[in-house]
Amino acid sequence: MNLSKTSKYAFRVLGQMAKNEKELYSAQQLHKEIDVPERYLRRLLTDLSKYGFIKSIQGRQGGFAFARDISKIFLIEIVVAIDGLDSIDGCILGYDSCAFDHACPMHNIWEETKRKVIETLTKTSLKDIQNAGLKL
């Protein structure tokens, strides 16, 4: 499982926003709070909006807010939206073809770990992160 820099930043953005899920956040505010390059952050906010995690509210008092309840935004959705399913399901060593008939040296060990990681990402919501006081 290889998360991209964009996925890691998405977790940071959404984790920061989950601290106060009702607040409107400006791109500038998020940039200062989580130290993501501003141009990169603006593109990411557009993507997160496109994927339906957040919404953009226009105007003088505008900003970004969650588009849906954070108890219904699961970590697996974020990873799949940003990186695609292959980032989770692919070979840990990066081989294009890694299956039981052409397994890499780590295949059997990684399969069980990967299953547990996917299970955890599938059942963990942003609300769970917020409730646990965890930092993404």
Secondary structure, DSSP 8 states (H G I E B T S, - for coil): ----HHHHHHHHHHHHHHTTTTS-B-HHHHHHHH---HHHHHHHHHHHHHTTSEEEE-STT-EEEESS-GGG-BHHHHHHHHH-THHHHS-TT--S--SGGG--TTHHHHHHHHHHHHHHHHH-BHHHHHHHT---
